[in-house]
Amino acid sequence: MKSPRNHRGYWAFLGHRLSGLALAIFLPVHFYVLGLALEEDGQRLDGFLKFSDLAVVKVGEWGLVLLLSLHMFFGLRLLALELLPWSSTRDARLSWIGWGGALSLAIGFVFVARII
């Protein structure tokens, strides 16, 4: 018998949960920083915009786009599993995991191509 932790469904579950947690941590901080930047006369916003031009921040933005797309596609997979009629083939349901991961990577690569 296969270990449940060595199954594609487990990795999709883990990716969905961890990306959701990362986004839940990031978004309040992001909104707080935006609020601080908009509160001042504009110099603080200019400082944040200069900071966002750093390479390490661009890599972080790519990671956020990748997490967001992973969370979206794996969430859509869960909705499909819950709301659509079950197909007779297990492989069709497992292929949704591969498509979700591939589409997430494609979105991440498009984002990287736009910022380079």
C-alpha positions as CSV (number, residue, x, y, z in Angstrom):
1,M,0.0,0.0,0.0
2,K,1.2,3.5,-0.9
3,S,2.0,5.9,1.9
4,P,-0.6,8.7,1.9
5,R,2.2,11.2,1.9
6,N,3.5,9.9,-1.3
7,H,0.3,10.5,-3.2
8,R,-0.3,13.4,-5.7
9,G,-3.6,14.2,-3.8
10,Y,-1.7,14.7,-0.6
11,W,0.8,17.1,-2.3
12,A,-2.1,19.1,-3.8
13,F,-3.7,19.3,-0.4
14,L,-0.5,20.4,1.2
15,G,0.2,23.0,-1.6
16,H,-3.3,24.4,-1.2
17,R,-3.1,24.7,2.6
18,L,0.4,26.1,2.7
19,S,-0.2,28.7,-0.1
20,G,-3.4,29.7,1.8
21,L,-1.5,30.2,5.0
22,A,1.3,32.2,3.3
23,L,-1.3,34.4,1.6
24,A,-3.2,34.9,4.9
25,I,0.1,36.1,6.5
26,F,1.1,38.3,3.6
27,L,-2.1,40.1,2.9
28,P,-2.6,41.9,6.2
29,V,1.0,43.1,6.2
30,H,0.6,44.2,2.6
31,F,-2.6,46.2,3.4
32,Y,-0.9,47.7,6.5
33,V,2.1,48.9,4.5
34,L,-0.2,50.3,1.8
35,G,-2.2,52.2,4.5
36,L,1.0,53.6,6.0
37,A,2.3,54.7,2.5
38,L,-1.0,56.4,1.5
39,E,-1.3,58.1,4.9
40,E,1.8,60.3,4.4
41,D,2.6,63.1,1.9
42,G,3.9,60.7,-0.7
43,Q,7.5,60.4,0.3
44,R,6.9,57.2,2.2
45,L,5.1,55.7,-0.9
46,D,8.0,56.7,-3.1
47,G,10.3,54.9,-0.6
48,F,8.2,51.7,-0.8
49,L,8.2,51.9,-4.6
50,K,12.0,52.2,-4.7
51,F,12.2,49.2,-2.3
52,S,9.9,47.2,-4.6
53,D,12.4,47.6,-7.4
54,L,15.0,45.5,-5.6
55,A,15.7,42.1,-7.1
56,V,14.9,40.2,-3.9
57,V,11.5,41.9,-3.8
58,K,10.8,40.9,-7.4
59,V,11.6,37.3,-6.5
60,G,9.2,37.6,-3.6
61,E,6.5,38.9,-5.9
62,W,7.0,36.0,-8.2
63,G,6.7,33.7,-5.2
64,L,3.4,35.4,-4.3
65,V,2.0,35.1,-7.8
66,L,3.0,31.4,-7.8
67,L,1.3,30.8,-4.4
68,L,-1.8,32.7,-5.5
69,S,-2.1,30.7,-8.7
70,L,-1.4,27.4,-6.9
71,H,-4.1,28.3,-4.3
72,M,-6.6,29.2,-7.0
73,F,-6.1,26.1,-9.2
74,F,-6.0,23.6,-6.3
75,G,-9.1,25.3,-4.9
76,L,-10.8,25.0,-8.2
77,R,-9.8,21.3,-8.2
78,L,-11.5,20.9,-4.8
79,L,-14.6,22.6,-6.0
80,A,-14.7,20.4,-9.0
81,L,-14.3,17.3,-6.8
82,E,-17.2,18.4,-4.6
83,L,-19.6,19.8,-7.1
84,L,-19.1,17.9,-10.4
85,P,-20.2,14.3,-10.9
86,W,-17.5,11.8,-10.3
87,S,-15.9,10.3,-13.3
88,S,-15.3,6.6,-13.4
89,T,-11.5,7.0,-13.9
90,R,-9.3,7.9,-11.0
91,D,-6.6,9.1,-13.5
92,A,-8.8,11.9,-14.7
93,R,-9.1,13.3,-11.2
94,L,-5.4,13.0,-10.6
95,S,-4.6,14.7,-13.9
96,W,-6.3,17.9,-12.5
97,I,-3.4,18.1,-10.0
98,G,-0.9,18.1,-12.8
99,W,-2.8,20.7,-14.8
100,G,-3.2,22.9,-11.8
101,G,0.5,22.8,-11.1
102,A,1.5,23.3,-14.7
103,L,-0.9,26.3,-15.1
104,S,0.5,27.8,-11.9
105,L,4.0,27.5,-13.2
106,A,3.0,29.0,-16.5
107,I,1.5,32.0,-14.8
108,G,4.6,32.4,-12.7
109,F,6.8,32.3,-15.8
110,V,4.6,34.9,-17.6
111,F,5.0,37.1,-14.5
112,V,8.8,36.7,-14.5
113,A,8.9,37.5,-18.2
114,R,7.0,40.7,-17.7
115,I,9.2,42.0,-14.8
116,I,12.5,41.2,-16.5
